[in-house]
């Protein structure tokens, strides 16, 4: 058991070691400096170490040899003087000793000689002016020689006969020249070392440049390839003398050039494919645009063809309401309701067409939210009371920069949806300040919207809980219109909802300084009767002319109905025949155009209310009418809307 545990621990230690080794291999290798500096250090450091070691050894040997030679010369002079002065010193012959001392000075190796003994004999020769620290002293004992075997170099302290010394010789040498030679040798060694280092540095630098220069070119080429310049090439080639044994860097450059050529070919192939794909995409885009234009023309034509009979139907039905019997009245009201639903649908489609055509330009002003919320509260009070919904408004004294009409349309649609989907609950409209913006939220505690539907509720005709397409619940265009209007106002509608937790629709608008709410002046009610109002109706559809004549006559108006532009212009040009209102269709029979009649009315009947009634909803038509500044009523025109418009004209005439 112990052997098994030992083997297991050994395997664990080996596996841990292998894991540590693999981790070290995977760890990034940090490289500092650059290759040229590395090559300089690699070549220069060994040369410097070798040069310093050799120079130190040579200089040390030279200095040791100089020192040994200097000491040997001084010691030899001292021994020679001692050998020549033994008898004279023994005999006390001072002149002879003086001659020996002077003779030793003539060689120039010493600067001073002193000969003395214990008996008081003292002889010296030479100057004594040199500083003590520049003198080196060499001593030698004086011993008697045997006549038959005189030796000048007896061992120190004894003669050949074993006698004791009888005196002492001191030789003084000046070290000035020796120090000069020593300094010269030292400087020579240092100079040789510096020269060696300089030569080594130049050689290594040249070799480093030889290696790094092609590497720099290769690096620049790789950088150009990375930047997309696939025509870049490495201008690094091997020696022509030995192509089979080419330089490794030359082979590397050759491989990179081959890679660049392949990348360039791939780029050309990719560009050709992109051009082909772009051409196909442009063709398909052109086909899609053509299909969209065709669809738009079809929808515009279909819309016009639908609006014409619907407009006439609405005129006749509104005329029948007043004369219908009690038994007929429910059926007539159902017809009127159905006509109203169709008109709402066509109006929503027209609104989307206007937004897509970008014919609406927001008029941005300061909008006090308190006044806006009051208008919305009055607008939706009846709907909320019918659904038993409690409406809460919290403007908090804030104001925003936006178009008041478009903003009211968006918030009104959101509030209407909230009331419809939160029966017998609460809907709160609140404004919150967020820095330099105001966040307006429409919150309800209704059934909520599942996440799967939240991304599609802003699409046209998409409804979550109206699979049976009950028209009383709308047509699924309200949120699509609100999303387009929000984009026109420079914002977007955000949604936060969950099942059984209610929904919150919000949008952000720029903050504005709040202004005092204007004093509300009660508006004067227009007269309920339009008796005596002179109207000119121009339309190429006889049914619409009959319906308009019948309805306007019931309202007490005097009506002239014509089918061509020439007849309308003739009536307007007749003297003494002023018109109060001119109701003209846009698309007339033949080459006639309603805009021509409107222009003539502005000249011939400048006081008349000129109104263009049309079922055309194409973007080009809407752009044209917007540029002309024409008052437009879109077919089918609700009789109540037409009556309200004529009532404003009656008020102006009365004033």
N, C-alpha and C positions, 0 to 999 in steps of 0.2 A: 504493500500500500504506500509506503513511504517512497519507493522508487517511482511508482506511478505519479504521485503528487509532484515529485521532483521533475519528472519528464513533462508533466502538464505545465508547471511554472516555467520550464525552459521554453516550451512552445509559445506560451503567452509572451515571454520576453522577446522571442524572435519576431513574433507577429507585431508587437509594439514597435520594435526597432524598424521593421519593414514599413509599417505605417508612418513612422516619423520620417523615414527616408523618402517615401512617396510624397509626404506633405512638403518636405524641403524641396523636392524636385518641382512640385506644382507652384511653390512660392515664386513670385517674380524676382528675377535677378536684377538688382540695382546696379547700374553702370554709371559712373561719374566721370566728368571730364570729357575728353575727346580722344580719338585714335592718334592724332598727331602728338599730343602730349604723352600718351602712353608709350608710343614708339620712342620719343625723346628720352623718357625716363628709362625705358628698357635698354636703350643703347648707350646712354650717357652715364648712368649710374655705375655700371661695371667698369667702364673706362676711367671714370673719376676715382673709383676706389683703387684700381690697379695703379693709376698714375700717382696718386697720393702715397700708396704703400711703397712703390719703387723709389719715388723721390725722397721720401723720408729715410728709407734704408740707404740710399746713395749719399744723401747729405750727412747722415749720421756717421757713415764710414769715412767720408772725407774729413769731417771735423775731428773724428778720433785720430786719423792719421796725422793731421796737422798738429794736434796736441801732443801726440807721441814724439813726433820729430822735433818739436820745439823743446820738450823736456829733455830729450836725448842730447841735443846740442848743448843745452846749458849744463847738464850733468857732465858731459865729456870735457867741457872747458874747465869746470871745477876740478876734475880728476887730473887733467893735464897740468894745471898750475900747481896742484898739491905734489905731483911727482917731481916737478922741476925745482921746487923750493924746499925740499926736505933738508939737504945739507946746509943751505944758506940759513934756514931757520934754526937748525941745530947749532950752527956756529954764530948765529946772531948777526950775519952779514946783511945789514939793512940795504946797502946799495944794490947788492945782488938780488935781494927780494923785490926791490923797487923795479929793477930791470925786468924781472920775470912778470910782475904785475902789468907793467907797461906793454910788454910783448903780448900778453893775453888780450889787451884791449885793441891791438892793431887788427885782429881778425874781424872786428866789428860785430861779433856775436853777442858780446856782453857790453854793458855800459859802465860797470864798476866791479873792481876786484878788491877784496879785503883778505889780508893774511895776518894771522895773530896766533899767539900761544899763551900759555898760562904764566910765562915768565915776564910778561909785559911787552913783548915785541908785537908791534902793530904796524903794518904797511898797507896802504890803500892806493888805488889809482882809478881815475874816471870821475865823472860828474855825479853830483848828488842832488840834482834839481828836479828829477822826475818825481811825480807823486807816488806815494807808497803803494796805492791801490793799482798802479800801472806796472809795478815791478814784481818779478817772480825770482825768488832766491834759491840757489842750488849750493849745497855744502859738500865738502869732501875733506876727510882727515889727512893730515900730513904725517907720514911714517918714514923711518930711515930705511934705506935700501942697502942690501949687501953689495959689495963691490963686484963680486963675480956674477950675481944674478939680480940685477936691478930691474924692477918692474914698475911701470907707471900706473898699473891698474890693480893694486892689491885689494883684497877683500876689505870691506869696511870694518874698522875696529881692531885689525891685527895685521902685522906684516908677515912676510914670508918666514921671518925668524921667530914670529909670535910675539913681537914687541908691541907696546901700547903706542898710540898716536902722540906726536910731540906738538901738534898745532892743528889749526883749522883754516880752511880756505872757503870763502863765500863769493859766489859769482852772482851778480845781479843782471837780470835780463829785462829789457823794456818790452811790454806786451802790446804796444800800440800797433806795430806792423802785424803781429800775430792776430790781434782783434780785427784788423782791417781784412786780412785774408779770410778769417773765419766768417765775417759778415758777407764778404764777396761770395764765398762758397754757399752760404745760406741763401742769398739772393739768387744765385745761379740755379740752385735747386728749385726755388719757388718759381722762377721764370720758366724753367723746363716743365714744371708741373702745369702752370697756366697755359703754356703753349700746347702741351699735350691735350689738355681739356678743350682748348679752343679748336684744335684740329678735330678732336673727337666730336665736339658739338656740331661743327660744320658738316662732317661726314654723316652723322646721325640725322641731322636736319634734312640734308639732301635725300637720304634714304626714306625719311618719313614723308617728305613731299612726294617722292616717287610713288609711295603707296597711297597717300591720302588724296592726291590730285585726281586720279581716276575714280576713287570712291566718291568724291564730291560730285563729279560729273554724273556718276550713276545715281546718286541721291537726288540731284536736280531733275534727272530724267524721270525718276519714279514719282517725284512731286508733280511734275507736269502731267504725267499719266493719271495721277490721282485727281488733278484738276480738270481732266477731260481732254487734254491736248494729246490725242493719240497719235499725232504725227511726229512727236518728239522721239529722238533717237540718241543713244549713248555713243559719242565719238571717242571710243576707246578700243583700240585694236592692238593685237599682239605683234611681235617682231616678225618681219618677213623672212628673216634668215632661218628661223627655226619654227615654222608654223605647227609642226607636230608637237612641239613642247611649248605651246603657248602659255602665256601668263594666266593665272587663275582669274584675275580681274578682267582680262580680255574675254575669257569664256563667260564670265558673269554678265558682262556688257552685251555679249552676243545673245545670251539667253533672254535678257531683258528686251533687246531689240525684237527678237522673235515674238515675245509676249506682246509688245506694243503693236506689231503688225497684225497679230491675231485680234487684239482689241479694236484696232482700226477697222478691220474687216467686219467684225461683229457690230461696230457702231454704224457702219454704212448699211449693213443688212437691217439693223434696227430702225435706222432713219427711213429706209425704203418701206419697211413694214408700217412705221408710224404714218408716213405719207399716204400709203394705201388705206390704212385704217381711218385717217382723217378725211380722206376723200370720200370713203364710204359713209362716214358719220355725217359729213356735210350734205351728201346726197340724201341720206335718210332724214336729216334735219330739215332740208328743203321740202322733202315730201311731207314731213310732219307739219311744217308751217303752212304748206299748201292745203293739207287736209284741215288744219285748224281754221284757215281762212274760209275754206269751202263750208266747214261746219258753222262758222260764224255767220256767213252769208245765208246759209240755210236757216239757222235759228232766227236771224233778223227777219227773213222773209216769212218764216212760219209765225213768228211773233206778230208781225204786221197783219198777216192774214187771219190770225186768231183774234187780234184786238178789234178789227173792224166789226165783225158781227157781234162780238161781245159788247162793244160800245153801243151799237144800235139796240141790242137786247136790253142793256141796262136802261137806256132812255125810254124804251117802250114799257118796261116793267115798272119803272118809277111813275110813268104816266098812268098805268093801270091801277096802282095802289089807291089812288084817290077815288077812282070810280068803281072799284071792285065791290061786289056784294059781300055780305057776311059769309056766305058759303065759299065764295071765290078767294076771299082775303088770305086764308092760311096757305093755299097753293101759291098765290102770288108772292107772299112773304118768303116761302121756301125758294121760289125762283130767284127772288131778290137776294136771299142769303147765299145761294149757290153762285150767283153772279158775283157777289162780293168776294167769296173765296177765290174764284178764278182771277178776279182783279188783283187780290193780294198776292197770289202766286206770280202773276205776270209782273207786278211791281217789284217783287223780290228779285226776279230774274233780271229786270231792268236795272235794279240797284247793283247787282253783281256785275252786269255788263258795264255800267258806268265806272265802277271801281277798277275793273280789269282794263278798261280803256284809258284810265287815268285822266278823266275829264273833270274830276272833282279836285279843287284846290282848297285846302283848309285855310280858314281865316283865323289865325292864331291871335287871341286876345287874353286878357286876364279874366278868368272865370271864377267868381266866388262860389264855393261849393254849397254854401247855405242856400243861396237863391236857386241853384241848380237842383239841390235835393228837394226844395219846396215844390218846384215844378214837377219833379218825378213823383213826389208824394201825391200831389193832386191828380196826376195822370193815372196812377195805379191804385188809387184808393178804392175805386169800385171793384176792381178785380180782386184785391186783397180781401175786401169785405165779403165778396161772394164765396171765396175759398176759405174764409175764416182764418186768415193769416195775419199775424201781428207784424207790422212794418216798423222798424226802428232805424232812425236816421241820425248819424253822428258826424256832422261836417267839421266840428271842432274849430270853427273860425278860419279854416284854411282856404287858400285860393291856388289855382293852377294856371299854367299857360297852355291853352289848347283852343280848339274850335268848339264853341258852346253847342252848336247844333249837332255836330258829329259825335261829341262826347255824350250828349243827352241821348242820342240814338243808341250808342253802345250800352250805356248804363241802363237805359230803359229796357232793352232786350234782355240783359242779364237779370234784371229785377223781375221781368215778366216770366222768364224761365224758372227763376227761383220760386216764385209764387205758385206756378203750375206744378212743380215737383215737390213742394213742401206743404201740402194741404193741412190746415188746422195746426200749423206750427209757426215758427218765427223766422223772419228774414231781416237781416241787419245789413245796412249799408254804412260803412265807417271809413273815415279818412285818417290815415296815420302819416306823420311826417317821418321821413327817412333821409336825414341830411338835407341836401338841396333838392330832394324829390318828395312827392306825395304819393303814397300807395293807397288806392281806393279799392276796397274789398266789398264784394257782395257775398254774404255768407248766409247759408240756410242750414237747418238741422233736419233735412229731409232724408230720403232713402239713400242718397249718395250715388256715385258712379263707380262701377267696377274698373280696375286698372286696364282690363282688356279693351274697354271702350274709350278711355281717356284720350288716346292718341288720334281718334277718328271723329270725335264729336264736332270738330271744326270743318269737317268735309261737307260738301253740298249733299243735301237730301239724306243725311245720315241721322237716324233717330234711334235712341236706345230702347225706349219702352213704347214704341208705336209701330209694331210689326204689321198691324192691320191697316196702317196708313190712314188713320182717322184724321181728316182734314181739320177737324176742330182742335186738334193738338199741334197744329202747325205743319209745315212742309219740310223742316230740316234745313232751312236756309238762313235762319236768324244768326246762329253762331258763325257761320261762314262769312256773312256780311260783317258781323262785328270784328272778326279777325282781320278782314281786309281794311276796315275803317281804322282799327288800331294801328296797323302797319302804316296807313296814310298819316296818322298822327305821330308817328315815330316811336311807337311803343309796341308791346305785345301783351296778349291776355294769358295769364298764368292760371293753372288749375291745380288745386289740392283737394282731393276727395277720397273717400273710402266708403264701402258699403255700410249702410245704417249709421253713418257718422256725419252725414251732410257733405256739402260742397262749398268751396270758397273760390270764386273767380276774382282775380285782381289784375290791376294794371298800374304802372308807374308813370307819373307825369311831372314835368318840371314845376318846382315851387314858385309861386308868385306872391307878391305882397297883397294881403287882403284889402279890399276896398269896401267902403260902406255900401250896404244894400240900397238900391234905388227905391225911392218912395213910390209905391204902387198907386197909380191913378186909375180909377175905374174907367174902363173903356165904354164909350157910348155904343149902345146896341144898335146895329144897323136895322133899318126898316125891314119888316118881315115880308113886305110886298115889293115886287119888281115891276109894278105897273108903269107902263109908259117907256120902259127902257128899249131903245132901238138897237137891234142886233142884226148883224150880217153873218150868215152861216155859209161857208164854202166847203163843199165836199162832193167828190165824184160818185159817191155811193147813194143812190136814191133812198135806200132804207134808212140810212143815218140822217139824211135830210128830212124825211118824214118824221122820224122819231124826235129830232131836234125841234122841228116846227111845233109838234104836238106838245112837248114838254115845256118849251119856252112860252108858248101861248097859254098854257095852264098857269104859268107864273105871272101872266099879265104883260108879257113883253110883246113888242112889235117886231116881227121877224121877217127878214128877206133871205130866201134860200136860193143859191145859185150853184151850178155844177162846174163852171169853167172860170179861169182867171180873167178872161176878157170881160165876162159878164160882171164879175166882182169889181174890176177896175172901172167899168162904165158906171155902175151904181155909186161908187165912191167919188167919181168925178162929177156926178150930177149936181148942179147948184141947188142949194137949199135942202140938201138931203144928208144931214149930219148923222153919223152913227156913234152910239155910246160904246159898243163892243163889236169886235170883228173876230169871229171864230173860224179859223182856216185850217184845212187839212194840209199836210206836208206833201204827200204823194198824190198828185192829181192825174187825170187821164191825159194821155198824149205827152207832149213836151212841157206841159205846165208844171210849175213848182210853187209850193206854198210860200217859199222865201221871197219870190218875186212879188207876191201879193202883199206880204208883210212890209216890204220896202216901199211899195206904192202907198200902202196905208200910212206909213210914217210921213209921207209927203202930202197926200190928198186928205187924210183924216188925222192930223197930228194929235187931236184931243181924244181920239178913240182908244179904247183898251184893246190892243192887238195881241191875240193869243193864238199860238200855233198848237194844233191838236194832231198828234201823230202816234201811230203804232210802231214806227221804226225804232229799233233799239241798238242798231249797229254802232260800233265805236267811231266810225268815220262820221256818221250822222250826228252823234252826240258832240263830237269835237266841233263840227261845223256850226251847230246851233249855239254852242258855248261861245265860239268866237264872235258870232253875230249878236249875242246878248239878247236872244229872243226868249220871251216867256213861253214855256212849254208845259202842256198838259198831256200826259201819256194815256193813250187809250188802253183799256176802257176807263172813261172818266166817270167817277161816281157823281151822280146828280147833286148830292149834297155839297160836294167839293166845287162843282160848277156854280151852284147857287151862292155859295159863300164868296166865290170870286166875283160874281156879278153884283153881289151886295156891296162889296167894297167899292165897286165902280159907282153904284147908286149913291153911296155916302159921299164920294168925291164930287159927283154932279150936284148933289144937294148943297154941299158946301160952297 
